[in-house]
């Protein structure tokens, strides 16, 4: 079993990203330093020059830090651009946007004597034009104003969303969920302005979050650019059942069969495969790799394949890659491949306890499958399923395998009939969340004894 990790073998990562560079940052930075946490501070260089101030609707005077204080205050943290003058960017021309970005980047790099690689959008407006300008000015990410409200690491680095705004009423509960989360590469990021903590009297709340996060040994504090750089590097890794190749220029970390491993740049880590490659007369069943993304998209984009099984057609190779990374990760999930070329043409899986709602027993599982349309009618699916059933009953010591199909999916019904599954029950209202539908579902099952009898009947 392979799990991607953050540097030093940490399972999760945490960051705060705060805008404007105001006097309240002094108290905030002291809290970060107290709990050994890293922050990203998004600054407006032109407004620091004259210590710009304004009056909040609460009556609080919000004042920018001066340059001298900022240089000493933000040591150990990331400095990112927030434009030079904090304009409403929807009113700017392309040339004006470039001027705002490049001026701020240049000024901040000169002031802090370090590269400024990140950008945070002022106010709420963001567009493809702004994104293009951000890239042109040499920034490596753009943090926008939307929340993700999840711990899945962002993959669109120029539409980077923080997890939650710091005044969100659910902040503390989200933090607790993050601490308890076992998601791969879970990332929790809080966004805000430190003057809000004065206005809303939230200093105690934010310190409680920091204290609990810092006490967790499996959480790594990172700046935004550190997280972005590491996730980019991780996306280049070639991960297969038996080896990991690091195609980046930084160290990458993994957990392989419960052992933490560091893989150096250009290094190949070989290990004993955690799952077998299964073979039939015409097919190979093997674990999915990221190299299969193009092939997966070729067949999964067909509207005749996914919807009948309960999932929408894939819209891009990038989406298919995300499916491989985050969905086709089950211990017994296989790509169906023709022996002659090894190309992935479908998927088949034994969903074990915790990954199926059909059973909660360790000795039972659910069979799921689909096949690309060009390969329908060749008997590939029954052939692949028979081998996986053998694997389940003989190698995994299952006593029962469950399998279902939605009403109207006659192809899946026929496959289960050919395999010898027996009818168990029908559910009249089954939620299909990926399609936002309610369907009728038919549930079949096969015991180990029945499987043995089908083998005898076929001999």
C-alpha positions as CSV (number, residue, x, y, z in Angstrom):
1,X,0.0,0.0,0.0
2,X,1.5,3.3,-1.1
3,X,0.6,6.7,0.5
4,X,1.9,10.1,-0.5
5,X,3.3,12.1,2.4
6,X,4.6,15.6,3.0
7,X,8.3,16.2,3.8
8,X,9.7,14.4,6.8
9,X,7.0,11.8,6.6
10,X,4.1,14.0,7.8
11,X,0.7,13.0,6.6
12,X,-0.9,16.5,6.7
13,X,0.1,20.1,6.2
14,X,-1.2,23.4,7.6
15,X,-0.8,27.1,6.5
16,X,-2.3,30.5,7.2
17,X,-2.5,33.1,4.5
18,X,-3.2,36.7,5.6
19,X,-3.6,39.9,3.6
20,X,-2.7,43.6,3.7
21,X,0.2,43.8,6.2
22,X,-1.4,45.7,9.1
23,X,-0.4,46.5,12.6
24,X,-2.3,43.5,14.0
25,X,0.1,41.3,12.1
26,X,2.6,41.9,15.0
27,X,0.4,40.0,17.5
28,X,-0.5,37.5,14.9
29,X,3.2,36.7,13.9
30,X,4.0,36.4,17.6
31,X,1.3,33.7,17.9
32,X,2.7,31.8,14.8
33,X,6.2,31.9,16.2
34,X,5.0,30.8,19.6
35,X,3.5,27.6,18.1
36,X,6.2,27.1,15.5
37,X,3.9,27.7,12.6
38,X,4.6,29.3,9.2
39,X,2.5,32.0,7.6
40,X,2.1,33.6,4.2
41,X,1.7,37.4,4.3
42,X,0.3,39.1,1.2
43,X,1.5,42.7,1.1
44,X,0.9,45.9,-0.9
45,X,4.3,47.6,-1.2
46,X,3.0,51.0,-2.3
47,X,0.6,51.2,0.7
48,X,3.5,50.4,3.1
49,X,5.5,53.4,1.9
50,X,3.0,55.9,3.4
51,X,1.7,53.7,6.2
52,X,-1.8,53.9,4.6
53,X,-4.7,53.7,7.0
54,X,-8.5,53.5,6.8
55,X,-11.4,53.3,9.2
56,X,-13.3,50.0,9.5
57,X,-17.1,50.2,9.7
58,X,-16.7,49.2,13.4
59,X,-14.7,52.3,14.0
60,X,-11.3,50.6,14.2
61,X,-8.5,52.4,12.5
62,X,-6.7,49.9,10.3
63,X,-3.1,51.0,9.6
64,X,-0.4,49.4,7.4
65,X,3.0,48.4,8.8
66,X,6.0,50.5,7.7
67,X,8.7,48.9,5.7
68,X,11.3,48.7,8.5
69,X,8.9,46.9,10.9
70,X,7.7,44.5,8.2
71,X,11.2,43.3,7.3
72,X,11.9,42.2,10.9
73,X,8.4,41.0,11.7
74,X,8.0,38.5,8.8
75,X,11.3,36.7,9.2
76,X,10.7,32.9,8.7
77,X,7.5,33.4,6.9
78,X,6.5,33.8,3.2
79,X,6.1,37.2,1.6
80,X,3.6,37.2,-1.3
81,X,2.3,39.9,-3.6
82,X,-1.2,41.4,-3.1
83,X,-0.7,44.1,-5.8
84,X,1.0,47.4,-5.2
85,X,-2.0,49.5,-4.3
86,X,-4.9,47.0,-3.6
87,X,-7.1,48.1,-6.6
88,X,-10.4,46.7,-7.8
89,X,-8.8,44.6,-10.5
90,X,-12.0,44.3,-12.6
91,X,-11.6,48.0,-13.5
92,X,-8.0,47.6,-14.8
93,X,-6.7,47.1,-18.3
94,X,-4.2,44.4,-19.0
95,X,-1.3,46.9,-18.9
96,X,-2.5,48.2,-15.6
97,X,-2.7,44.7,-14.1
98,X,0.8,43.9,-15.3
99,X,2.0,47.2,-13.8
100,X,0.4,46.5,-10.4
101,X,1.8,43.0,-10.2
102,X,5.3,43.6,-11.5
103,X,5.7,46.8,-9.4
104,X,4.7,45.0,-6.2
105,X,6.8,41.9,-7.0
106,X,9.9,44.0,-7.7
107,X,9.5,46.2,-4.6
108,X,8.9,43.4,-2.2
109,X,11.8,41.4,-3.5
110,X,14.1,44.4,-3.0
111,X,12.7,45.1,0.4
112,X,12.9,41.6,1.8
113,X,15.9,40.3,-0.2
114,X,14.1,37.1,-1.3
115,X,12.1,35.9,-4.3
116,X,8.4,36.7,-4.2
117,X,6.8,33.7,-5.9
118,X,3.1,33.9,-4.9
119,X,0.2,36.2,-5.4
120,X,-3.1,36.8,-3.5
121,X,-6.0,38.5,-5.3
122,X,-7.3,41.7,-3.6
123,X,-11.1,41.8,-3.1
124,X,-13.2,39.2,-4.8
125,X,-12.7,39.7,-8.6
126,X,-10.6,37.2,-10.5
127,X,-10.6,36.4,-14.2
128,X,-8.7,34.5,-16.9
129,X,-7.1,37.8,-17.9
130,X,-5.7,38.3,-14.3
131,X,-4.5,34.6,-14.3
132,X,-2.6,35.2,-17.5
133,X,-1.0,38.3,-16.2
134,X,0.0,36.5,-12.9
135,X,1.7,33.8,-15.0
136,X,3.4,36.4,-17.2
137,X,4.8,38.2,-14.2
138,X,6.5,35.0,-13.0
139,X,4.3,34.1,-10.1
140,X,3.9,30.4,-9.3
141,X,0.4,30.5,-7.8
142,X,-2.6,32.8,-7.3
143,X,-4.7,32.5,-4.2
144,X,-8.2,33.6,-4.9
145,X,-11.0,34.7,-2.5
146,X,-13.1,31.5,-2.6
147,X,-13.1,28.9,0.2
148,X,-12.7,25.2,-0.7
149,X,-14.1,23.9,2.7
150,X,-12.2,20.7,2.2
151,X,-8.8,19.2,2.8
152,X,-8.1,18.0,-0.7
153,X,-4.9,19.8,-1.9
154,X,-5.5,22.2,-4.7
155,X,-4.2,21.2,-8.1
156,X,-5.1,24.4,-10.1
157,X,-2.3,26.5,-8.7
158,X,-3.6,29.7,-10.4
159,X,-7.0,29.3,-8.9
160,X,-5.8,28.3,-5.4
161,X,-8.5,28.3,-2.8
162,X,-7.8,28.3,0.9
163,X,-9.9,25.9,3.1
164,X,-11.8,28.4,5.2
165,X,-12.1,32.1,6.1
166,X,-11.1,32.7,9.7
167,X,-14.4,34.3,10.7
168,X,-16.4,31.3,9.5
169,X,-18.5,30.0,12.4
170,X,-17.3,26.4,11.5
171,X,-13.6,27.2,11.8
172,X,-13.0,25.3,15.0
173,X,-15.1,22.3,13.9
174,X,-13.3,22.2,10.5
175,X,-10.0,22.3,12.4
176,X,-11.0,19.3,14.5
177,X,-12.1,17.4,11.4
178,X,-8.7,18.2,9.9
179,X,-6.9,16.9,12.9
180,X,-8.9,13.7,12.8
181,X,-8.7,13.3,9.0
182,X,-6.8,10.5,7.3
183,X,-7.1,11.8,3.8
184,X,-4.0,11.5,1.7
185,X,-2.0,14.8,1.6
186,X,-4.7,16.6,3.6
187,X,-4.1,20.3,3.5
188,X,-5.7,22.9,5.8
189,X,-5.3,26.6,5.1
190,X,-6.9,29.5,6.9
191,X,-7.3,32.9,5.2
192,X,-8.1,36.3,6.6
193,X,-7.1,39.8,7.7
194,X,-5.6,40.1,11.2
195,X,-7.6,43.3,12.0
196,X,-10.8,41.1,11.9
197,X,-9.5,39.4,15.0
198,X,-9.7,42.7,16.8
199,X,-13.0,43.7,15.4
200,X,-14.7,40.3,16.1
201,X,-12.6,39.5,19.3
202,X,-11.4,36.2,17.8
203,X,-7.8,36.1,19.1
204,X,-8.6,33.4,21.6
205,X,-10.3,31.3,18.9
206,X,-7.4,31.5,16.5
207,X,-4.9,30.7,19.2
208,X,-6.8,27.6,20.2
209,X,-6.7,26.4,16.6
210,X,-2.9,27.1,16.5
211,X,-2.3,25.3,19.8
212,X,-4.2,22.2,18.7
213,X,-2.6,22.1,15.3
214,X,0.9,22.5,16.6
215,X,0.4,19.6,19.1
216,X,-0.2,17.1,16.3
217,X,2.9,15.3,15.3
218,X,1.6,14.2,11.9
219,X,1.0,17.8,10.7
220,X,3.7,19.8,8.9
221,X,3.5,23.6,8.9
222,X,4.3,25.0,5.5
223,X,4.1,28.3,3.6
224,X,1.9,28.4,0.6
225,X,4.8,28.4,-1.8
226,X,6.3,25.4,0.0
227,X,3.1,23.5,-0.4
228,X,2.6,24.5,-4.0
229,X,6.2,23.5,-4.9
230,X,6.0,20.2,-3.1
231,X,2.6,19.3,-4.7
232,X,4.0,20.2,-8.1
233,X,6.9,17.9,-7.5
234,X,4.7,15.1,-6.2
235,X,2.5,15.3,-9.3
236,X,5.6,14.4,-11.4
237,X,6.3,11.2,-9.5
238,X,5.8,7.9,-11.3
239,X,4.0,5.5,-9.0
240,X,3.5,1.9,-9.8
241,X,3.0,-1.3,-7.9
242,X,6.6,-2.3,-7.3
243,X,8.4,1.0,-7.7
244,X,8.3,4.8,-7.3
245,X,10.4,7.1,-9.5
246,X,11.0,10.7,-8.4
247,X,11.0,12.9,-11.5
248,X,11.4,16.1,-9.6
249,X,14.3,18.0,-8.2
250,X,13.3,17.8,-4.5
251,X,13.0,14.9,-2.1
252,X,9.6,13.2,-2.0
253,X,8.2,11.2,0.9
254,X,5.9,8.1,0.8
255,X,4.6,5.4,3.1
256,X,5.1,2.0,1.6
257,X,3.6,-0.9,3.4
258,X,3.6,1.1,6.7
259,X,7.2,2.2,6.3
260,X,8.1,5.9,5.7
261,X,10.5,6.3,2.7
262,X,12.3,9.3,1.3
263,X,12.9,9.2,-2.5
264,X,15.6,11.6,-3.7
265,X,15.5,13.4,-7.0
266,X,15.8,11.0,-10.0
267,X,15.9,8.1,-7.7
268,X,13.8,4.9,-8.2
269,X,12.6,3.1,-5.1
270,X,11.8,-0.5,-5.7
271,X,9.7,-2.6,-3.3
272,X,7.8,-5.8,-3.2
273,X,4.5,-5.4,-5.1
274,X,1.6,-5.1,-2.6
275,X,-0.9,-6.6,-5.0
276,X,-0.7,-9.3,-7.7
277,X,-1.0,-8.8,-11.4
278,X,-3.8,-11.1,-12.4
279,X,-3.9,-12.8,-15.8
280,X,-6.5,-14.5,-17.9
281,X,-6.4,-16.0,-21.4
282,X,-6.7,-12.6,-23.1
283,X,-6.4,-10.0,-20.3
284,X,-4.1,-8.6,-17.6
285,X,-5.5,-7.0,-14.5
286,X,-3.0,-4.7,-12.9
287,X,-3.0,-1.6,-10.6
288,X,-3.7,1.8,-12.2
289,X,-0.8,4.2,-12.8
290,X,-0.8,7.9,-13.7
291,X,0.4,7.0,-17.1
292,X,-3.1,5.5,-17.8
293,X,-4.8,8.9,-17.6
294,X,-5.0,9.4,-21.4
295,X,-6.4,5.9,-21.9
296,X,-8.9,6.3,-19.1
297,X,-10.2,9.6,-20.5
298,X,-10.5,8.0,-24.0
299,X,-13.1,5.5,-22.7
300,X,-14.6,7.3,-19.7
301,X,-15.6,10.4,-21.6
302,X,-18.2,8.3,-23.5
303,X,-21.7,9.1,-22.2
304,X,-22.8,5.5,-22.7
305,X,-20.2,4.2,-20.2
306,X,-20.3,6.1,-16.9
307,X,-23.9,7.4,-16.3
308,X,-25.5,4.0,-16.5
309,X,-23.1,2.9,-13.7
310,X,-23.7,6.0,-11.6
311,X,-20.9,8.5,-12.6
312,X,-20.7,11.3,-15.1
313,X,-18.5,11.2,-18.2
314,X,-15.0,12.5,-17.7
315,X,-14.4,16.0,-19.1
316,X,-10.6,16.1,-19.5
317,X,-7.4,14.1,-19.2
318,X,-6.7,16.1,-16.0
319,X,-10.0,14.9,-14.5
320,X,-9.1,11.3,-15.4
321,X,-5.7,11.8,-13.7
322,X,-7.4,13.0,-10.6
323,X,-9.7,9.9,-10.6
324,X,-6.6,7.7,-10.8
325,X,-5.0,9.5,-7.9
326,X,-8.0,9.8,-5.7
327,X,-10.6,7.1,-6.7
328,X,-8.7,4.2,-8.2
329,X,-6.7,3.8,-5.1
330,X,-8.5,0.8,-3.5
331,X,-6.3,-2.2,-2.4
332,X,-8.1,-4.4,-5.0
333,X,-8.7,-1.9,-7.8
334,X,-7.4,-3.0,-11.2
335,X,-7.1,-1.7,-14.7
336,X,-8.4,-4.2,-17.3
337,X,-5.8,-4.5,-20.1
338,X,-5.5,-6.5,-23.3
339,X,-2.4,-8.7,-23.1
340,X,-1.1,-7.7,-26.5
341,X,-0.6,-4.0,-25.7
342,X,-1.2,-3.4,-21.9
343,X,-3.5,-0.5,-22.5
344,X,-6.1,0.2,-19.8
345,X,-9.6,-0.4,-21.4
346,X,-11.8,-0.6,-18.3
347,X,-11.8,-1.0,-14.5
348,X,-12.7,-3.7,-12.1
349,X,-12.5,-3.8,-8.3
350,X,-13.3,-5.8,-5.2
351,X,-14.4,-3.0,-2.8
352,X,-13.4,-4.1,0.7
353,X,-14.9,-3.2,4.1
354,X,-15.0,0.5,4.6
355,X,-15.3,1.2,0.8
356,X,-18.7,-0.4,0.2
357,X,-22.1,0.1,1.7
358,X,-23.2,-3.5,0.8
359,X,-21.4,-5.1,3.7
360,X,-19.5,-4.3,6.9
361,X,-17.8,-7.7,7.2
362,X,-14.1,-8.3,6.6
363,X,-14.8,-11.5,4.8
364,X,-17.2,-10.0,2.3
365,X,-16.8,-7.4,-0.5
366,X,-18.5,-5.8,-3.4
367,X,-17.6,-6.4,-7.1
368,X,-17.7,-3.3,-9.4
369,X,-16.7,-2.9,-13.0
370,X,-17.0,-1.1,-16.3
371,X,-15.5,-1.5,-19.8
372,X,-14.8,0.9,-22.7
373,X,-17.5,0.7,-25.4
374,X,-15.1,-0.5,-28.2
375,X,-14.6,-3.7,-26.2
376,X,-18.2,-4.6,-25.5
377,X,-19.5,-7.9,-26.9
378,X,-16.1,-9.7,-26.7
379,X,-16.7,-11.4,-23.4
380,X,-14.0,-9.4,-21.7
381,X,-16.0,-8.4,-18.6
382,X,-17.1,-11.9,-17.6
383,X,-13.5,-13.1,-18.2
384,X,-12.0,-10.4,-16.0
385,X,-14.7,-10.8,-13.3
386,X,-14.2,-14.6,-13.1
387,X,-10.5,-14.1,-12.4
388,X,-11.2,-11.4,-9.8
389,X,-13.8,-13.7,-8.1
390,X,-11.2,-16.4,-8.0
391,X,-8.7,-14.0,-6.4
392,X,-11.3,-12.9,-3.9
393,X,-12.3,-16.3,-2.8
394,X,-9.0,-18.1,-3.0
395,X,-6.4,-15.4,-2.2
396,X,-8.4,-13.0,0.0
397,X,-10.5,-15.7,1.7
398,X,-13.8,-14.0,1.1
399,X,-17.0,-15.9,2.0
400,X,-19.4,-13.7,0.0
401,X,-19.1,-11.2,-2.9
402,X,-21.9,-8.8,-3.5
403,X,-22.7,-7.1,-6.8
404,X,-25.4,-4.7,-7.9
405,X,-26.7,-2.8,-10.9
406,X,-29.2,0.0,-11.5
407,X,-32.5,-0.6,-13.1
408,X,-32.1,-0.6,-16.9
409,X,-28.4,-1.5,-17.0
410,X,-29.0,-4.7,-18.9
411,X,-25.4,-5.2,-19.8
412,X,-24.3,-5.3,-16.2
413,X,-27.3,-7.6,-15.4
414,X,-26.2,-10.1,-18.1
415,X,-22.6,-10.1,-16.8
416,X,-23.8,-11.0,-13.3
417,X,-26.1,-13.7,-14.7
418,X,-23.2,-15.2,-16.7
419,X,-21.1,-15.3,-13.6
420,X,-23.7,-17.1,-11.6
421,X,-24.7,-14.4,-9.1
422,X,-28.0,-15.0,-7.2
423,X,-30.7,-12.3,-6.7
424,X,-30.9,-11.0,-3.1
425,X,-33.1,-7.9,-3.0
426,X,-34.1,-4.6,-4.7
427,X,-33.8,-1.1,-3.3
428,X,-36.5,1.2,-4.6
429,X,-34.7,4.4,-3.7
430,X,-31.0,4.5,-4.1
431,X,-29.1,7.8,-4.0
432,X,-26.7,8.3,-6.9
433,X,-24.8,11.3,-5.6
434,X,-22.5,11.8,-8.6
435,X,-25.5,12.0,-10.9
436,X,-27.8,13.8,-8.4
437,X,-30.5,11.1,-9.0
438,X,-32.6,8.5,-7.1
439,X,-32.6,5.1,-8.9
440,X,-33.8,1.6,-8.4
441,X,-31.0,-0.8,-7.5
442,X,-30.9,-4.6,-7.7
443,X,-28.5,-6.4,-5.4
444,X,-27.1,-9.9,-6.2
445,X,-24.6,-12.0,-4.3
446,X,-22.3,-15.1,-4.6
447,X,-21.1,-17.3,-1.8
448,X,-17.9,-19.2,-1.9
449,X,-19.8,-22.4,-2.1
450,X,-21.8,-21.2,-5.1
451,X,-18.7,-20.0,-6.8
452,X,-17.2,-23.5,-6.4
453,X,-20.3,-25.1,-7.8
454,X,-20.2,-22.8,-10.9
455,X,-16.6,-23.9,-11.5
456,X,-17.7,-27.5,-11.3
457,X,-20.5,-26.9,-13.7
458,X,-18.2,-25.2,-16.2
459,X,-15.7,-28.1,-16.2
